[in-house]
Amino acid sequence: MTDWERDDAAEAEAEAAPLDEQDLNAVIEEICNSKADEFRMLGYDSVTGRDVWDCVSSKYKELPPLHRLVNDIMSLRVTGLMNWMTLSAWKQPDIGPKP
């Protein structure tokens, strides 16, 4: 068996095995961090992977299939994230001192 065949066989085996919840969460976190990196390259330095996840997941009552989740993360635009962050900030109760 050549190295190529061995690599193909290992890939096929890895694709056949379903991810457990911990691995799935790690993959989703990595995708969100990648999207946050993209936004930081565009000049939005304070965006985190957690911001991306909070924005995308706020649209669901329950988690959708993985392919939809990945699509929603990867197709998120910076304007959508900024709109969500602005509305979220407005919805938070005022925690400062009251005069």
Residue pairs with C-beta under 8 A, 6 or more apart in sequence:
1 9
19 27
24 66
28 53
28 69
28 70
28 73
29 49
29 53
31 70
31 73
31 74
32 49
32 50
32 52
32 53
32 56
32 73
33 49
33 52
34 49
35 49
35 52
35 73
35 74
35 76
36 47
36 48
36 49
36 51
36 52
39 47
39 52
39 78
39 81
40 47
42 78
44 78
44 81
44 82
47 81
51 81
51 85
52 73
52 76
52 81
53 73
54 84
54 88
55 76
55 80
55 81
55 84
55 85
56 69
56 72
56 73
56 76
57 63
58 84
59 72
63 69
64 72
